[in-house]
Amino acid sequence: MKFQLKIETGNTILFSLACVCSLLLTSCSVIRGYRADGQSGPDIYSFEHHVHDTIANGALTFSFPYAEQQAEWIDTLHFFNQGRRYKNVTLWEALKGKTDTQGVLVIHDDSIVYEHYVGDITIDRLGTVFSVSKSITSLLCGIAVDEGYIKSVDDVVTDYLPELKKKDPMWQKLTIRHLLDMRSGLDFDDTYSLRLKDLKRLNAMAKLNYGHNLMKQIRGLKFRCEPGKEYRYESMTTEILGVVVERATGKRYVDYLSEKVWQPLQMESPAVVNVDSRKHGVAHAFGGISTTMKDLAKIGRLYLNRGVWNGKRIVSEDWIRQTTDYSEDNDGYHFNWYNLSNIGADKAQYPGYYAHGIRGQVLYVNPYKRLIMVRMGKQDNTFASIPYVFEQLSNCGF
């Protein structure tokens, strides 16, 4: 999130008393977030001072080996810049720019062929991946379907959250598939605007990130339209999906993620996920996971291998297919992953797909080229430039 305590009108910057009063009256969570993370909002290390639970790894670990021949040629390539016009820039220059990239990791044929780190990041340091967490929550949902905890993605949400039946009747039309494809119809926005007319929505977003009782917030939600009618990306939808997984499995999000993903994928480090409070312990399934770059790459390796990890089936191939097959419908967003249609790129002969979080956290996978790429950073002012650059790179020398 990004909070700036100012209102901009043309070239004039105002900080009005009315805005202050409205903020104080309607948004304790906004104030809490500002006090916790400052004017710029959370960065990839903010989890260190937020309430979180540990996602335990197991005794057995897997490490990507380094390729004998490192892809030093990557630093000599020229790439599209963020305006997508050719410019004489290297990969690092293309990603650094205004984005404050901290680290880039490229894995080809199961071996690390390129890595570059600056600032505070290292290959082993935990960083928050923000909405890449949505893609991991989708993976958990797929596993729950495979195991029969969730009968079908076309089940209605109230099968698992029956208390919502007494609320808006639209809840009984909302399916898990709607949650996975961001077609919930919920009246919720991922807004960061401090305009007076947007304060109510900003407060709701701040509650999602900084509130102490997420289930209370969920129970109070309304709908803007019937579920399934239109696509609109917003984080509350995936938060509800995380709660559905918990209710269906009877296990805490953090425990199910450890048991079904972190341990089987032989992660090298424990990870963490932010929770609303110690009292309620509801995980931020929409954007609260913090992990290392190399462990995040293992999620990519699982998808690249169609749901199999070192010979063991983790999630069904059908789930991977439904998630990653190239399609332009739904703005290229399916089961909480993106394909490159959503940024206007012509379909490449060998297209990849990716998970994306604010501030430009990216996990890119190209199964045709046996490529996994990870980028972590503190800022990204252009939503789609990093996946686009990775797609260009995948078609250069691999």
SVG drawing of the C-alpha trace seen along z (x, -y; Angstrom):
<svg xmlns="http://www.w3.org/2000/svg" viewBox="-31 -25 62 65">
<polyline fill="none" stroke="black" stroke-width="0.4" points="0.0,0.0 1.1,-3.6 -0.2,-6.3 0.6,-10.0 -1.0,-12.5 -1.7,-15.0 -4.3,-15.9 -3.1,-17.0 -5.2,-19.3 -3.3,-20.4 0.0,-21.7 -1.3,-22.7 -0.7,-20.5 -3.3,-20.8 -3.6,-19.1 -7.1,-20.1 -8.6,-20.1 -11.6,-18.4 -9.4,-15.5 -7.8,-15.2 -11.1,-15.1 -12.6,-12.6 -9.5,-10.5 -9.6,-10.5 -13.3,-9.7 -13.4,-6.9 -10.0,-5.3 -8.2,-4.1 -6.6,-1.5 -5.2,-4.2 -3.6,-5.9 -2.4,-2.5 -0.8,-1.8 0.8,-5.2 2.3,-4.8 3.5,-1.3 5.0,-1.8 5.2,-5.5 4.2,-7.7 5.3,-5.2 3.5,-2.2 5.0,1.3 8.1,2.5 9.5,6.0 11.0,6.0 8.0,4.5 6.8,7.9 9.6,7.8 7.6,5.4 4.1,6.9 2.3,9.8 3.1,13.0 3.2,16.7 6.0,19.0 5.6,21.4 7.8,24.2 10.1,26.0 11.2,29.6 14.4,31.4 15.1,32.2 16.1,29.3 16.7,28.8 19.1,26.3 19.3,25.1 22.9,25.8 24.9,23.2 25.4,23.9 29.0,24.4 28.5,21.7 26.9,18.6 24.8,16.5 27.1,13.5 25.8,12.6 22.6,11.4 24.4,8.2 25.4,7.4 21.8,7.6 19.7,4.6 16.1,4.6 12.8,2.7 12.6,0.0 9.5,-0.7 7.9,-2.5 8.5,0.6 10.7,-1.2 14.2,0.1 16.8,-1.6 20.4,-0.8 19.9,0.7 21.0,3.9 18.7,6.2 19.8,4.6 19.4,1.1 15.9,1.9 14.8,3.3 16.6,0.9 15.6,-2.5 12.8,-3.9 12.0,-0.5 14.6,-0.1 15.2,3.5 17.0,5.4 17.6,8.8 17.1,10.8 17.5,14.6 17.4,16.6 17.2,20.4 17.5,22.4 17.2,26.2 17.2,26.4 20.4,24.5 21.1,20.9 22.6,19.1 22.3,15.5 21.9,13.5 22.4,9.9 21.7,8.3 22.1,4.8 21.0,3.0 19.7,5.1 18.6,8.2 20.5,11.5 19.4,14.8 18.6,16.0 16.9,13.0 13.1,13.1 11.2,10.4 7.4,9.9 6.1,11.0 2.8,9.1 0.2,10.3 2.4,13.2 0.8,14.6 -2.4,14.8 -0.9,17.3 0.4,19.4 -3.1,19.3 -4.4,20.6 -2.0,23.4 -3.3,24.3 -6.8,24.3 -5.8,26.7 -4.3,29.1 -7.5,28.9 -9.6,29.7 -7.3,32.7 -7.6,34.0 -11.4,33.7 -11.6,31.1 -13.2,28.8 -15.6,30.8 -15.5,28.4 -14.4,24.9 -18.0,24.3 -19.1,24.8 -20.7,21.7 -18.6,20.0 -21.4,20.4 -20.9,24.2 -17.7,23.4 -18.7,20.1 -22.3,20.8 -22.6,17.8 -22.6,15.6 -26.0,17.1 -27.6,14.7 -26.0,11.7 -26.4,10.4 -28.2,13.1 -25.4,12.6 -23.1,14.7 -25.1,17.8 -24.2,17.0 -20.5,16.5 -18.4,19.6 -14.8,20.5 -14.2,20.1 -15.3,16.5 -12.7,16.0 -10.0,17.6 -10.7,15.4 -11.4,12.1 -15.1,12.1 -16.6,11.9 -18.7,8.8 -17.7,7.5 -17.9,3.8 -14.2,3.5 -11.3,1.7 -7.6,1.8 -7.5,-1.9 -4.7,-4.1 -6.2,-7.5 -6.6,-10.0 -9.2,-12.1 -12.2,-12.8 -14.6,-10.8 -12.3,-7.7 -11.6,-7.7 -14.3,-5.1 -12.7,-2.7 -9.2,-3.5 -10.3,-2.7 -11.6,0.7 -8.2,1.4 -6.4,0.3 -8.5,2.6 -7.6,5.5 -3.9,4.7 -3.9,3.4 -7.2,4.4 -7.3,6.8 -10.4,8.8 -10.7,9.8 -13.6,12.1 -15.7,9.2 -14.7,7.2 -15.7,10.0 -19.1,10.4 -19.8,6.8 -19.0,6.8 -21.6,5.8 -21.7,6.5 -21.5,4.0 -22.8,6.5 -23.8,10.2 -20.8,12.6 -19.4,13.7 -20.6,10.7 -17.3,8.8 -13.6,9.1 -12.2,6.6 -8.9,7.3 -9.1,6.7 -7.4,8.3 -10.4,9.1 -11.5,11.8 -8.3,13.8 -8.5,13.2 -11.9,14.9 -10.4,17.8 -7.8,18.3 -10.5,18.5 -12.4,21.0 -9.3,23.2 -8.9,23.1 -12.6,24.0 -12.5,26.8 -9.4,28.4 -9.9,27.7 -6.3,26.5 -4.7,23.1 -3.5,21.5 0.1,21.5 0.0,25.2 -1.6,26.4 0.9,24.3 3.8,25.8 2.5,29.4 1.5,29.3 4.0,26.9 6.9,25.8 8.0,29.2 7.3,31.2 9.1,28.6 12.1,28.9 12.3,25.2 15.6,24.1 14.2,21.5 11.1,21.1 8.8,18.4 6.3,16.2 2.8,14.9 1.2,11.8 -1.9,12.3 -4.6,9.9 -3.9,10.4 -2.7,12.9 -6.3,13.2 -7.8,14.2 -4.8,15.4 -6.4,15.0 -3.6,15.1 -3.1,12.4 -3.7,14.9 -4.0,12.0 -0.5,10.6 1.3,11.4 3.8,14.1 7.5,13.4 10.0,15.8 13.4,16.0 14.0,15.6 15.3,19.1 12.4,20.6 9.9,18.6 11.6,20.0 10.6,23.4 7.0,22.5 7.9,21.7 9.7,25.1 6.6,26.9 4.4,25.2 7.0,25.6 6.9,29.4 3.1,29.4 2.6,30.0 5.2,32.7 8.2,32.2 11.1,34.6 8.7,37.4 6.0,36.7 2.6,35.2 1.9,32.1 -1.1,30.7 -2.9,32.1 -1.8,31.3 -5.3,30.2 -5.0,27.5 -1.8,26.2 -3.4,26.4 -6.4,24.3 -4.1,21.8 -1.5,21.3 -2.9,22.1 -2.6,19.0 -5.9,17.1 -6.9,13.5 -10.2,13.7 -10.5,12.3 -7.6,9.9 -5.3,12.9 -5.8,13.6 -6.8,17.2 -6.7,18.9 -4.6,15.9 -1.8,16.1 -1.3,13.9 -0.3,14.7 1.3,12.0 -1.9,11.1 -2.7,8.7 0.1,6.3 -0.7,6.1 2.2,8.2 1.7,10.3 1.6,13.9 5.2,15.2 5.9,18.6 6.9,19.9 4.9,17.7 5.5,17.6 3.2,16.7 3.8,15.0 2.7,14.1 2.9,10.4 2.9,8.3 3.0,4.6 6.4,3.0 7.2,5.3 7.6,8.7 7.6,11.1 7.8,14.9 8.0,15.7 7.8,19.2 8.4,20.3 8.0,24.1 8.9,24.1 12.3,22.6 12.7,24.3 13.1,20.9 12.2,19.5 12.9,15.8 12.4,13.9 12.6,10.2 12.3,8.6 12.4,4.9 11.3,2.0 9.5,0.1 8.0,0.4 6.3,-2.5 5.1,-0.5 2.9,2.5 3.8,4.6 7.4,3.7 9.2,6.4 7.2,9.4 7.5,7.9 11.3,7.6 11.4,11.2 9.4,12.4 11.8,10.6 14.8,12.2 13.2,15.7 13.2,15.2 16.8,13.9 19.3,16.6 17.7,19.6"/>
</svg>
